[in-house]
């Protein structure tokens, strides 16, 4: 993908002897929202951990703005402009909301700009301003997810990696979070790569999608196209009348693996 800000080429990563992703190649266009879909254990989170330097790949390359970043220190990857918002709303529970936001700016020394960015984060998530002096651990699940995303924004990322942003949230809160993700992408030009089990939501908000099965990319296309594929309707969107043809194709694909 010639206009990709982030490109993975034949990446393989493991947890000890267990290979989690197997020859994954994907690209994310600058200024776009891309999503990786798949069931539990497919390797979605491992892709993000490998990009952000938490896991070193055994094979392959990761290019960010044309430069290799595989096996770089995670702090260096943040400084280059990639921020990872992990699964499970990893906030600092005993720190205030405000101090959590400050923690997101640890790579920066421009105090005036940091203060402006905190106000910008409050504009996206007004509830965080109301709770600014409250311990983050006392926030609701949805508010903690907002704080995790806002803290990621404090590093002024060019690319945000979002891991299951809808996990454990109500449909109403999920829509609210994804509307803000869309605003961040549109207003700030932040490129976003998200992994998500809620395929219905992900395919609605993202531009391009990859389907991951057992550590391999088995399908990719524009999300508008993926939404209309029988395979996706049947196995990810829960549409039972998607057609026998799609089911047979998917079974053949599984048997081939």
Helices and strands as residue ranges (DSSP letters): E 4-15, E 18-29, E 33-37, H 44-51, E 59-64, E 67-68, H 74-80, E 82-85, H 97-103, H 111-124, H 126-130, G 136-138, H 141-153, E 159-163, H 171-188, E 191-196, H 199-205, E 208-213, E 216-222, H 223-226, H 230-235, H 244-256
